[in-house]
Amino acid sequence: MSKYHDDNSYASDPGGVSLSRSKLMTFKKELPFFMRLFSRIRHPEGLLAEHLRLGDSRAAMVMPTSGKLVIAAYTDELNCVALLAFPDRVAHQYKLTPGDRLLTVNTYSRGSNVVPDLEHGEYSHRRYNNFFPLIAEFLSEDNLSIEHRKAQISEEEWVATYVKGEEKLNREGQFLRNGNPYLSQIPASGDPFKLGR
């Protein structure tokens, strides 16, 4: 039974990984002071731990950009990607390069209008208006479980994630979400994560 999520729905491919408190704390320290104060209320550790364990796991890929780590996180529910920006320390810590494959674990919110930085793709189920992506490698030490799940993702999904990410990056005026796990559910709306193109 879930404490924070709807038990009437379940993921077809649950993430099944545990939360690393030390990895989460690194992201928490990067939040502005007032956000750190409210983070325990809006996103308690239990919610994020449950998210990683029960959420839907899909492909995520490092995109080719200059000067910023950007990851395209895929959702099959909307058949689109969210672009997540991360600080330089994440790229250095994980030695990431364009084309690297990662795992996103997603939960969803219902609503009639899709949020501004997403869209319903051709194969969208049209049940949700937003999704909350967490990059598993940045929040968990369960490396074997993460690699096992990534090996199960079809080559078609990896290719689609990369192509959709490139298409979105090339749109004029495209904005990036903050990839911090306390903020990655918030639709992109402006600086400091606007692409410098």
N, C-alpha and C positions, 0 to 999 in steps of 0.2 A: 504494500500500500504506500502511495506517495504522500508526502507531507505538503509539498509545494506545487505539484503538478496534477493535471486532470487524469484521474484513473479511468475515465471513459474513453480515452484514446491512448494508443501506445505506438512506439516506433517499430517500423519493420526491421530496422537494423540498429538496435540500441548500442550506444557507445561502449558501455560496459567497463569503463575505466574509473579509477579512483582519483580524487582530488589531492594534489600535493599542496599542503598549506604553505610551505616555504615559497613555492613558485607563485601562488596566489598573492602572498604578501609583497612580493617584488612589484607586482602590478598595482597593488593597493598604495604602495609608497609613491608611485608615480602620479597618483590622482592629486588634483588641487586640494588644498586643505579642507575646504567646506564639503567637498565630495567624500573625502575620507571619513568625515564625521558621520555622514548619513549612509555610508556604504553598508554598514551592518544591518540597517533597517531595510533598505531597498533590495540588497543582494546578500542575505546572510550566507555564510559558508555552506550551510546545509542545503540551501537552494542550488548553489553552484555544484556541489558534490552530487546531488540528485540529478541535475541537468546532465553531467558527464556520464553518469551511470545509465540513465533512462532515455536520454535524447537520441534523436535520429542521426546516425553517423554517415557522413558523405565525403566526397572528394573536396580537397582544397589545394590550391596550387600557388606557388610563388610566381608573381608576375614580373616581366621585365620593365622596370621603371628606373629613372635616374634620381638618385639622392634619397629615396625612401623605400622602406620595405612595404610592399603591398601584396596582400594575399587575397585571391578570389575564393570565396567560400560558397559552395554549391548547395542548393536545395532542390530536391526533386519535387517537392510539394508545389513550389511556384515555378519550377523549371527555369531558374535564373541564378545569378550569383550576387553576393554583396561583396564590395571591395573594402578590405580592412587594412588600415595603415597602422604600422607598429614603429616604435622608436628604434634607432640604430642599434641599441644594445641587444635587441632581440636577434637581429640579423647576424651580429657578431657572435653572440652566445651560441646560436645553433648553426652557424656557418652556412647560411642559406644562400642559394643562388637561383636565378630564374629557371623555372621548370621543375623545381623540387616539389615533391608530393607530400602533402600533410593531410591530417584528418580533422574535419570540422564536426562538431556535435551540436545539433540544432534543436531548439524548441520553437514553438510557433504561437502567434496570437491571432485570434479571429477578428474580423472586421470587414466592412463592405468595400472600403476603398484601399487599394494597395498603397503602401507608403511611398513617398516620392523617389527614393533611390532604388526601388525595386520595380519589377514588372512581371506580369504573368507571361511566361513563355508559352510556346505552342502546346506543350504537354502539361501545363499547369493543372492541378486538381481544383484550383479556385476555391479552396476552403479557408485560406488564411490571407491576412493582409501584411504580415511581417514575420520575420524569423530572427532568432537570437543565436548567432553562431559563436561557438567557443572552439579555439584551436587546441586540440587535445595535447599535442606535444608540448605546448607552453604551460600546461596546467596539471600534467600528470607524469608520474614516473613509470607508468605501466607500459614500457616500451614494447614488450613482446605482444601484448594485447593490441596495441595500436598498429603495429606492423602486420599482425594477423588480419585485422579488419581491413587495412589498406589493400592487402593482397586479394581480398574478396571483391573489391570494387572493380567494375568492368572497365576495360580500356576505353570504351565509348564514353563513359562518364568522365574519365580523366580528360579526354580530348575536348569534350563539351565544356568542361569547367574552364579550361585554358582559352578556348575560342570565345566563350561568353565573356571571360575576363578581359581579353584583348579588345573585343568590340566595345565593352563598357569604358575601358580606358581611353579609347579613341574618340569617344563622344565629346563634343564641345561642352564645356561647363560642367563636366562630371566631377562629383565630389566623392570623397572617401569617408567611410566610417572610421571612428577611432576603434582600433582592435582590442583595446583594453577590456578584459572580461566584465568589468563593471559598467562598460559603456557601449559594447558592441551591438546591443539591440536598438540603439538610438539611430534613426535614419540620418544619413549624411545630409548636412545642410549648409556647410560653409567652411571657412578657414578654421583652424590652421591646416586642414588636410586636403585643401584644393590642390589638384595637380598643377604644377608649374609648366604648362605647355603653351 
